[in-house]
Amino acid sequence: MNISIVDSIIIMVYLVGIVIVGLLSARKVKMTGEGYFLAGRGLGWATIGAALFASNISTIHLTGLASEGFIIGLVAGNYEWGATFTLLFTGLIFAPFYFKTKISTLPEFLERRFDSRSRSLMAFMAIIGALFIHIGMSLYAGATVFEKFFGVNIYMSIIVISVLTAIYTIVGGLKAVVVTENIQTVILLLGSIVLTALAIYAVNDAGFTSYADVKSAMRPGQLEMLHGSESEVAKSHGYSWYAFLLGYPVLGIWYWCTDQTIVQRVLGAKTQQDAQYGPLFAGLLKLLPPFILVLPGALAYLLFKEQIDLPVETLPVLINNLLPVGLKGLFAAALLAALMSTVAAALNSCSSLVALDIVKRINPNISDKRQVYIGRVTAVVVMIVAILWSTQGGKFQSIFQAINDMAVALAPPITAVFLLGVFYRRGTKQAAFYTLLIGLILGIVLFLLDFKPVSGYQYITDGLGVPFLMRAWWTFCICCVMFIVWSLATPRPDAEQIAQTTFANPGEVFAGPLKGWKDVRVLAGLLLLALVVLYAIVG
């Protein structure tokens, strides 16, 4: 791709500007442990929601969803609308407990509900997820895109982007991360909307003047969100409607409700209302990606399929053919924004997990200054390890698929323990710890059996005919059974311990009189209604 001087200037201004903004945003924050790791617990709902959105939309999402749109169509958008659904869980179910208990990390909640063993194991699993999924794979995906865009060596891209992101994250803490994420959300949305609008205009120019024309020229089902088990998409990718219905919530609850990299913004909320509204705002934003990230990839099939040899080239080809000078630079900035926001979020979460869940537990009297120092050193070490891991990204057939496969290894036991932890009062500390431990081991074994570079064959997907979403569901079921059986076989938990961390019954989520249209339950209902209507229209 030929990048003009104007585009290059826009990209450089963005890089320098975002680092400066990140550093300046934290200058008034008192660098105590709470100030550094949780932004002084002063975040409003709009800031939380935009930061949740930006920390999720990585370069993998931008390139991966466009590629999926090109290959299979809008069905990939179920990941995004599934996120809207699971963010309702965050706002309605988990955020009140997190705010009420004033926890600093998600593993700390498990200690309040169960014991310190579950906290330690959860912290380990969260660090592994942040290191190998959020940072490592994101760096590789971003560097691959910039090699295709600018001809920059992959390893050089990884190092430059890592250093720039680490500067403001390590110095400014969560406050710097969320401020830059809010800016990056605007850039992401603006760049994606402009690209989508130009793609639709180009389709009309190409002679496809009606929806029927467009649909007939595309692959079968490419403009459909929901597919039956007999469709080609369901057979080749495992993307049947019931796989998303059963399997995605297992991944989504882990990611949106219990993953420190994401939920840390909720923990920094100013009020409980902010902690609950923030995820709902993020859920509203997540209604957009099927239209502004997946749809352009599907339209690329109509416009440029002769130019696209590999699906990963979908987004670069769209940008090169549709965007004029200046807007190319803007979209390159959007790609950088996506990458940097995800890496910054994961770095900050790793700092929090090590400083608060490991070091502070070993030395409860550690000073705030020492905690911040350890957090910064952790970020440097994690960044170095992630850079090394990111160089292995080329061993995966699809980075987007690799992310999901690795998530399936972690998500089922965590989702089972958190969900049953808040709803099943009989759940015991022994059940929680061994469900996490055995579930993790089982997840890793299944991942390796299905990972061709290790096993030589996909024994689960191809051998047993179980796609990864259904693997997530069945592993989750096994973990739930394990948790319940282990709980019934061990002594009841202390009544005082569970009083602050569980619901007396599932109906308690909706108990109490409504407080007008601003009531979180009303807003959640409206968001759910919007989701149902969209499925009825598009599905």
C-alpha positions as CSV (number, residue, x, y, z in Angstrom):
1,M,0.0,0.0,0.0
2,N,1.3,3.5,-0.9
3,I,1.0,5.8,2.1
4,S,1.1,9.5,1.4
5,I,2.9,12.1,3.3
6,V,-0.4,13.4,4.7
7,D,-1.4,10.0,6.0
8,S,2.1,9.4,7.5
9,I,1.8,12.8,9.3
10,I,-1.7,11.8,10.7
11,I,-0.3,8.5,12.0
12,M,2.7,10.1,13.6
13,V,0.5,12.9,15.2
14,Y,-1.7,10.2,16.6
15,L,1.2,8.1,18.1
16,V,2.8,11.1,19.7
17,G,-0.5,12.6,20.8
18,I,-1.9,9.5,22.4
19,V,1.3,9.1,24.5
20,I,1.2,12.7,25.6
21,V,-2.5,12.6,26.5
22,G,-1.9,9.3,28.4
23,L,0.9,10.9,30.4
24,L,-0.9,14.2,31.1
25,S,-4.2,12.5,32.1
26,A,-2.6,10.9,35.1
27,R,-0.6,13.9,36.4
28,K,-3.2,14.8,39.0
29,V,-3.9,11.3,40.1
30,K,-2.3,10.5,43.5
31,M,-0.2,7.4,42.8
32,T,-1.4,5.3,45.7
33,G,-2.3,1.6,45.0
34,E,-6.0,2.6,44.5
35,G,-5.0,5.6,42.4
36,Y,-2.7,3.7,40.1
37,F,-4.6,0.4,39.7
38,L,-8.2,1.7,40.0
39,A,-8.0,5.4,38.9
40,G,-8.9,6.4,42.4
41,R,-12.3,4.8,42.0
42,G,-13.6,7.9,40.3
43,L,-14.7,6.6,36.9
44,G,-18.1,7.6,35.5
45,W,-20.4,5.3,33.5
46,A,-19.7,6.8,30.1
47,T,-15.9,6.5,30.6
48,I,-16.3,2.9,31.8
49,G,-18.5,1.9,28.8
50,A,-16.3,3.5,26.2
51,A,-13.2,2.0,27.8
52,L,-14.8,-1.5,27.9
53,F,-15.5,-1.2,24.2
54,A,-12.0,0.0,23.2
55,S,-10.2,-2.5,25.3
56,N,-12.2,-5.3,23.6
57,I,-11.9,-4.1,20.0
58,S,-8.3,-5.0,19.1
59,T,-6.6,-5.1,15.8
60,I,-7.7,-8.8,15.7
61,H,-11.3,-7.7,15.8
62,L,-10.9,-5.1,13.1
63,T,-9.0,-7.5,10.7
64,G,-10.6,-10.7,11.9
65,L,-14.2,-9.6,11.7
66,A,-13.7,-8.1,8.2
67,S,-12.1,-11.4,7.1
68,E,-14.9,-13.5,8.6
69,G,-17.4,-11.2,6.8
70,F,-15.6,-11.9,3.5
71,I,-15.5,-15.7,4.1
72,I,-18.8,-16.5,5.9
73,G,-20.7,-13.2,6.3
74,L,-22.7,-11.6,9.1
75,V,-22.9,-14.7,11.2
76,A,-19.5,-13.6,12.8
77,G,-21.5,-10.6,14.2
78,N,-23.0,-13.0,16.8
79,Y,-19.8,-12.6,18.8
80,E,-20.6,-8.9,19.1
81,W,-24.3,-9.2,19.9
82,G,-23.5,-12.1,22.2
83,A,-21.2,-9.6,24.0
84,T,-24.2,-7.2,24.4
85,F,-26.1,-10.1,26.1
86,T,-23.4,-11.0,28.5
87,L,-22.7,-7.4,29.4
88,L,-26.2,-7.4,30.8
89,F,-24.9,-10.0,33.3
90,T,-22.1,-7.7,34.3
91,G,-24.4,-4.8,34.9
92,L,-27.2,-6.6,36.6
93,I,-25.6,-9.5,38.4
94,F,-21.9,-9.0,39.0
95,A,-21.3,-5.2,39.2
96,P,-23.4,-4.8,42.4
97,F,-21.3,-7.4,44.2
98,Y,-18.0,-6.0,42.9
99,F,-18.9,-2.5,44.0
100,K,-20.4,-3.5,47.4
101,T,-17.4,-5.6,48.4
102,K,-14.9,-2.9,47.2
103,I,-12.6,-5.4,45.7
104,S,-9.6,-4.4,43.7
105,T,-9.3,-7.5,41.6
106,L,-11.6,-10.3,40.4
107,P,-9.5,-13.0,42.2
108,E,-10.1,-11.0,45.4
109,F,-13.9,-11.6,45.0
110,L,-13.2,-15.4,44.9
111,E,-11.3,-15.1,48.2
112,R,-14.3,-13.2,49.7
113,R,-16.7,-15.9,48.5
114,F,-14.5,-19.0,48.9
115,D,-10.8,-18.9,50.1
116,S,-7.3,-17.7,49.3
117,R,-6.5,-20.9,47.2
118,S,-9.1,-20.0,44.6
119,R,-7.9,-16.4,44.6
120,S,-4.3,-17.5,43.8
121,L,-5.3,-19.9,41.1
122,M,-7.7,-17.4,39.5
123,A,-4.9,-14.8,39.5
124,F,-2.6,-17.2,37.7
125,M,-5.2,-18.0,35.1
126,A,-6.0,-14.3,34.6
127,I,-2.3,-13.5,34.0
128,I,-2.0,-16.3,31.5
129,G,-5.0,-15.0,29.7
130,A,-3.7,-11.4,29.6
131,L,-0.2,-12.5,28.5
132,F,-1.0,-15.0,25.8
133,I,-4.4,-13.9,24.5
134,H,-4.8,-10.2,25.1
135,I,-1.2,-8.9,24.5
136,G,0.7,-11.6,22.6
137,M,-1.8,-12.4,19.9
138,S,-2.9,-8.7,19.5
139,L,0.7,-7.6,19.0
140,Y,1.3,-10.2,16.3
141,A,-2.0,-9.4,14.5
142,G,-1.3,-5.7,14.6
143,A,2.3,-6.1,13.3
144,T,1.1,-8.3,10.5
145,V,-1.4,-5.7,9.4
146,F,1.2,-2.9,9.5
147,E,3.6,-5.0,7.5
148,K,0.9,-5.3,4.8
149,F,0.1,-1.6,5.0
150,F,3.5,0.0,5.3
151,G,6.1,-2.7,4.6
152,V,7.4,-2.4,8.1
153,N,9.1,-5.5,9.5
154,I,6.8,-7.4,11.9
155,Y,9.3,-7.5,14.7
156,M,10.1,-3.8,14.4
157,S,6.3,-3.0,14.5
158,I,5.9,-5.2,17.6
159,I,8.7,-3.4,19.4
160,V,7.7,0.2,18.5
161,I,4.0,-0.3,19.4
162,S,4.9,-2.1,22.6
163,V,7.3,0.6,23.8
164,L,4.8,3.5,23.0
165,T,1.9,1.7,24.7
166,A,4.0,0.7,27.7
167,I,5.2,4.3,28.4
168,Y,1.9,5.8,29.3
169,T,0.4,2.6,30.8
170,I,3.4,2.1,33.2
171,V,3.6,5.7,34.2
172,G,-0.1,6.7,34.4
173,G,-1.9,3.5,35.5
174,L,-5.6,2.9,34.9
175,K,-6.4,6.6,34.6
176,A,-4.1,7.0,31.6
177,V,-5.5,3.8,30.1
178,V,-9.2,4.7,30.3
179,V,-8.6,8.3,29.1
180,T,-6.7,7.1,26.0
181,E,-9.3,4.3,25.5
182,N,-12.1,6.9,25.3
183,I,-10.2,8.8,22.6
184,Q,-9.5,5.5,20.8
185,T,-13.2,4.5,20.9
186,V,-14.1,7.7,19.0
187,I,-11.4,7.0,16.4
188,L,-12.4,3.4,16.0
189,L,-16.1,4.2,15.5
190,L,-15.4,7.1,13.2
191,G,-13.0,5.2,11.0
192,S,-15.2,2.1,10.8
193,I,-18.4,4.1,10.0
194,V,-16.6,6.0,7.2
195,L,-15.2,2.8,5.7
196,T,-18.7,1.2,5.8
197,A,-20.4,4.1,4.2
198,L,-17.9,4.2,1.4
199,A,-18.2,0.4,0.9
200,I,-22.0,0.7,0.6
201,Y,-21.6,3.6,-1.9
202,A,-19.2,1.6,-4.0
203,V,-21.6,-1.4,-4.1
204,N,-24.3,0.9,-5.4
205,D,-21.9,2.3,-8.0
206,A,-21.0,-1.2,-9.0
207,G,-24.6,-1.8,-10.1
208,F,-26.0,-3.6,-7.1
209,T,-28.9,-1.2,-6.5
210,S,-31.2,-3.4,-4.3
211,Y,-30.8,-5.8,-1.4
212,A,-32.0,-8.6,-3.7
213,D,-29.1,-7.9,-6.1
214,V,-26.6,-7.9,-3.3
215,K,-27.9,-11.1,-1.7
216,S,-28.0,-13.0,-5.0
217,A,-24.4,-12.1,-5.8
218,M,-23.0,-13.2,-2.5
219,R,-22.4,-16.6,-1.0
220,P,-25.5,-18.4,0.3
221,G,-26.3,-17.1,3.8
222,Q,-23.6,-14.4,3.8
223,L,-26.1,-11.7,4.9
224,E,-27.7,-13.9,7.6
225,M,-26.9,-13.9,11.3
226,L,-28.4,-17.2,12.3
227,H,-27.7,-20.6,10.6
228,G,-29.2,-24.0,11.0
229,S,-27.1,-27.1,11.6
230,E,-27.3,-28.1,8.0
231,S,-26.0,-24.9,6.5
232,E,-22.5,-24.8,5.0
233,V,-21.3,-22.2,7.6
234,A,-22.5,-24.5,10.5
235,K,-20.7,-27.5,9.0
236,S,-17.5,-25.8,8.1
237,H,-17.1,-23.4,11.1
238,G,-19.4,-24.8,13.7
239,Y,-21.4,-21.5,13.6
240,S,-24.9,-22.9,14.1
241,W,-27.5,-20.8,16.0
242,Y,-27.5,-23.2,19.0
243,A,-23.7,-23.2,19.2
244,F,-23.8,-19.5,19.7
245,L,-26.7,-19.8,22.1
246,L,-25.0,-22.4,24.3
247,G,-21.3,-21.8,23.8
248,Y,-20.9,-18.1,23.5
249,P,-22.2,-17.2,27.0
250,V,-19.6,-19.5,28.5
251,L,-16.9,-17.4,26.8
252,G,-18.7,-14.1,27.2
253,I,-19.3,-14.4,30.9
254,W,-15.6,-15.2,31.5
255,Y,-14.5,-12.3,29.3
256,W,-17.0,-9.6,30.2
257,C,-17.9,-10.5,33.8
258,T,-14.8,-12.1,35.3
259,D,-11.7,-11.1,33.3
260,Q,-9.5,-8.6,35.1
261,T,-8.3,-7.0,31.8
262,I,-11.8,-6.0,31.0
263,V,-13.7,-5.7,34.3
264,Q,-11.0,-3.5,36.0
265,R,-12.8,-0.5,34.6
266,V,-15.9,-1.5,36.5
267,L,-14.0,-1.9,39.7
268,G,-12.8,1.8,39.3
269,A,-16.4,3.1,39.2
270,K,-17.4,6.2,41.2
271,T,-20.8,4.8,42.3
272,Q,-22.7,1.6,42.0
273,Q,-24.9,3.2,39.4
274,D,-21.8,4.0,37.3
275,A,-20.6,0.4,37.8
276,Q,-23.9,-0.9,36.4
277,Y,-24.5,1.8,33.7
278,G,-21.0,1.4,32.2
279,P,-21.4,-2.2,31.0
280,L,-24.9,-1.4,29.6
281,F,-23.4,1.5,27.6
282,A,-20.7,-0.8,26.3
283,G,-23.4,-3.3,25.4
284,L,-25.1,-0.6,23.4
285,L,-21.9,0.2,21.5
286,K,-21.5,-3.5,20.8
287,L,-24.6,-3.5,18.7
288,L,-22.7,-1.6,16.0
289,P,-19.8,-3.9,15.0
290,P,-21.8,-6.3,12.8
291,F,-22.7,-3.3,10.7
292,I,-19.4,-1.4,10.7
293,L,-16.8,-4.2,11.0
294,V,-18.4,-7.4,9.6
295,L,-20.6,-5.9,6.8
296,P,-17.6,-4.2,5.0
297,G,-15.9,-7.6,4.8
298,A,-19.0,-9.1,3.2
299,L,-19.3,-6.2,0.8
300,A,-15.6,-6.7,-0.1
301,Y,-16.7,-10.1,-1.6
302,L,-18.8,-8.2,-4.1
303,L,-16.3,-5.5,-4.8
304,F,-12.8,-6.9,-4.6
305,K,-12.8,-10.7,-4.5
306,E,-10.4,-10.9,-7.4
307,Q,-7.9,-8.8,-5.4
308,I,-8.1,-10.8,-2.2
309,D,-6.0,-14.0,-2.2
310,L,-6.1,-14.5,1.5
311,P,-9.0,-13.5,3.9
312,V,-6.6,-11.5,6.1
313,E,-6.1,-9.1,3.2
314,T,-9.8,-8.1,3.2
315,L,-9.4,-5.0,5.4
316,P,-6.2,-3.7,3.7
317,V,-7.8,-4.1,0.3
318,L,-10.9,-2.2,1.4
319,I,-8.8,0.6,2.8
320,N,-6.5,0.9,-0.2
321,N,-9.4,0.9,-2.7
322,L,-12.0,3.0,-0.8
323,L,-10.3,5.5,1.4
324,P,-8.8,8.8,0.0
325,V,-5.6,10.5,1.2
326,G,-6.1,11.6,4.8
327,L,-8.7,9.0,5.6
328,K,-6.2,6.2,5.1
329,G,-4.1,7.8,7.9
330,L,-7.2,8.1,10.0
331,F,-8.0,4.4,9.7
332,A,-4.4,3.4,10.3
333,A,-4.7,5.5,13.5
334,A,-7.9,3.5,14.3
335,L,-5.9,0.2,13.9
336,L,-3.2,1.5,16.2
337,A,-5.9,2.7,18.6
338,A,-7.4,-0.8,18.6
339,L,-4.1,-2.5,19.3
340,M,-2.8,0.0,21.9
341,S,-6.0,0.0,23.9
342,T,-6.1,-3.8,24.2
343,V,-2.4,-4.0,25.1
344,A,-2.7,-1.2,27.6
345,A,-5.7,-2.8,29.3
346,A,-3.9,-6.2,29.7
347,L,-0.7,-4.6,31.0
348,N,-2.6,-2.7,33.6
349,S,-4.5,-5.8,34.7
350,C,-1.3,-7.9,35.0
351,S,0.2,-5.1,37.2
352,S,-2.8,-5.2,39.4
353,L,-2.9,-9.0,39.7
354,V,0.7,-9.4,40.7
355,A,0.9,-6.4,43.0
356,L,-2.5,-7.0,44.8
357,D,-3.2,-10.7,44.5
358,I,0.3,-12.0,44.9
359,V,2.7,-9.6,46.5
360,K,0.3,-7.8,48.9
361,R,-1.0,-11.2,50.1
362,I,2.6,-12.3,50.9
363,N,3.3,-8.9,52.6
364,P,0.1,-7.3,53.8
365,N,2.0,-4.3,55.2
366,I,3.6,-3.3,51.9
367,S,3.4,0.4,51.2
368,D,1.4,2.0,48.4
369,K,4.6,3.3,46.8
370,R,6.1,-0.2,46.8
371,Q,2.9,-1.6,45.3
372,V,3.0,0.9,42.4
373,Y,6.7,0.2,41.8
374,I,6.0,-3.6,41.7
375,G,3.1,-3.0,39.3
376,R,5.3,-1.0,37.0
377,V,8.1,-3.6,37.0
378,T,5.5,-6.3,36.3
379,A,4.2,-4.4,33.3
380,V,7.8,-4.3,31.9
381,V,8.4,-8.0,32.4
382,V,5.0,-9.0,31.0
383,M,5.6,-6.7,28.0
384,I,8.9,-8.4,27.3
385,V,7.5,-12.0,27.6
386,A,4.5,-11.0,25.4
387,I,6.8,-9.7,22.7
388,L,8.6,-13.0,22.7
389,W,5.3,-15.0,22.6
390,S,3.9,-12.7,19.8
391,T,6.6,-13.9,17.4
392,Q,4.9,-17.4,17.4
393,G,1.6,-16.0,16.0
394,G,2.4,-17.3,12.5
395,K,2.0,-20.9,13.7
396,F,-1.8,-20.4,13.9
397,Q,-4.0,-20.7,10.8
398,S,-6.2,-17.8,12.0
399,I,-5.4,-15.4,14.8
400,F,-9.1,-14.7,15.3
401,Q,-9.7,-18.5,15.7
402,A,-6.6,-18.9,17.9
403,I,-7.9,-16.3,20.3
404,N,-11.2,-18.2,20.7
405,D,-9.5,-21.6,21.0
406,M,-7.3,-20.4,23.8
407,A,-10.3,-18.7,25.5
408,V,-12.1,-22.1,25.5
409,A,-9.2,-23.5,27.5
410,L,-9.7,-20.9,30.3
411,A,-13.3,-19.9,30.3
412,P,-15.5,-22.9,31.3
413,P,-14.2,-23.4,34.8
414,I,-14.1,-19.7,35.6
415,T,-17.6,-19.1,34.3
416,A,-18.9,-22.1,36.3
417,V,-17.3,-21.0,39.5
418,F,-18.4,-17.3,39.3
419,L,-22.0,-18.1,38.2
420,L,-22.6,-20.8,40.7
421,G,-20.6,-18.8,43.3
422,V,-23.2,-16.0,43.3
423,F,-26.3,-18.1,42.7
424,Y,-25.6,-21.4,44.6
425,R,-25.2,-20.7,48.3
426,R,-24.3,-24.3,49.0
427,G,-21.1,-23.9,46.9
428,T,-18.0,-24.6,48.9
429,K,-14.4,-23.5,48.8
430,Q,-13.2,-27.0,48.0
431,A,-15.6,-27.2,45.1
432,A,-14.4,-23.8,43.7
433,F,-10.7,-24.6,43.9
434,Y,-10.8,-28.1,42.4
435,T,-13.3,-27.0,39.7
436,L,-10.8,-24.3,38.6
437,L,-7.8,-26.6,38.8
438,I,-9.3,-29.6,37.1
439,G,-11.2,-27.5,34.6
440,L,-8.0,-25.7,33.6
441,I,-6.1,-28.9,33.1
442,L,-9.0,-30.3,31.1
443,G,-9.1,-27.2,29.0
444,I,-5.4,-27.3,28.2
445,V,-5.5,-31.0,27.3
446,L,-8.4,-30.4,24.9
447,F,-6.7,-27.4,23.4
448,L,-3.5,-29.3,22.7
449,L,-5.5,-32.3,21.2
450,D,-7.1,-29.8,18.8
451,F,-4.0,-27.8,18.0
452,K,-2.4,-29.2,14.8
453,P,1.2,-28.0,15.4
454,V,1.2,-30.1,18.6
455,S,-1.1,-33.0,17.9
456,G,-1.0,-33.1,14.1
457,Y,-4.7,-33.4,13.9
458,Q,-7.8,-31.7,15.3
459,Y,-9.0,-34.6,17.4
460,I,-12.0,-32.7,18.9
461,T,-13.2,-30.6,16.0
462,D,-12.6,-33.0,13.1
463,G,-12.3,-36.3,15.0
464,L,-15.3,-36.0,17.3
465,G,-17.1,-33.4,15.2
466,V,-17.4,-31.0,18.2
467,P,-16.6,-27.3,17.2
468,F,-15.0,-25.0,19.7
469,L,-18.2,-23.2,20.8
470,M,-19.8,-26.6,21.7
471,R,-16.5,-27.7,23.3
472,A,-16.9,-24.6,25.6
473,W,-20.5,-25.6,26.4
474,W,-19.8,-29.2,27.2
475,T,-16.7,-28.4,29.3
476,F,-18.8,-25.8,31.2
477,C,-21.4,-28.5,31.9
478,I,-18.7,-30.9,33.2
479,C,-17.4,-28.1,35.5
480,C,-20.9,-27.3,36.8
481,V,-21.5,-30.9,37.7
482,M,-18.1,-31.1,39.3
483,F,-18.8,-28.0,41.4
484,I,-22.2,-29.1,42.6
485,V,-21.1,-32.7,43.5
486,W,-18.0,-31.5,45.3
487,S,-20.1,-28.9,47.2
488,L,-22.6,-31.5,48.3
489,A,-19.7,-33.8,49.5
490,T,-18.0,-31.1,51.6
491,P,-19.2,-29.0,54.7
492,R,-21.5,-26.1,54.1
493,P,-19.9,-22.6,53.7
494,D,-20.1,-20.1,56.5
495,A,-23.4,-18.2,56.4
496,E,-21.8,-14.9,57.2
497,Q,-19.2,-15.4,54.4
498,I,-21.9,-16.0,51.7
499,A,-24.2,-13.2,52.8
500,Q,-22.3,-10.4,51.1
501,T,-21.3,-12.4,48.0
502,T,-24.4,-14.3,46.8
503,F,-28.1,-13.9,45.9
504,A,-30.6,-15.5,48.2
505,N,-32.4,-16.6,45.0
506,P,-32.2,-15.8,41.3
507,G,-35.3,-13.6,41.5
508,E,-33.4,-11.2,43.8
509,V,-31.7,-9.7,40.7
510,F,-35.0,-8.1,39.8
511,A,-36.5,-7.6,43.3
512,G,-37.6,-4.2,44.6
513,P,-39.7,-1.4,43.1
514,L,-38.6,0.2,39.9
515,K,-37.2,3.7,40.2
516,G,-38.3,5.2,36.9
517,W,-36.8,4.8,33.4
518,K,-33.3,5.3,34.7
519,D,-33.5,2.1,36.8
520,V,-30.8,-0.2,35.6
521,R,-33.3,-3.0,35.2
522,V,-35.4,-0.9,32.9
523,L,-32.4,0.2,30.8
524,A,-31.2,-3.5,30.7
525,G,-34.7,-4.5,29.4
526,L,-34.6,-1.9,26.7
527,L,-31.2,-3.0,25.6
528,L,-32.3,-6.6,25.5
529,L,-35.4,-5.5,23.5
530,A,-33.2,-3.7,21.0
531,L,-31.1,-6.9,20.6
532,V,-34.2,-9.0,20.0
533,V,-35.5,-6.6,17.4
534,L,-32.2,-6.5,15.5
535,Y,-32.1,-10.3,15.4
536,A,-35.7,-10.3,14.1
537,I,-34.7,-7.9,11.4
538,V,-31.3,-9.3,10.3
539,G,-31.4,-12.9,11.4
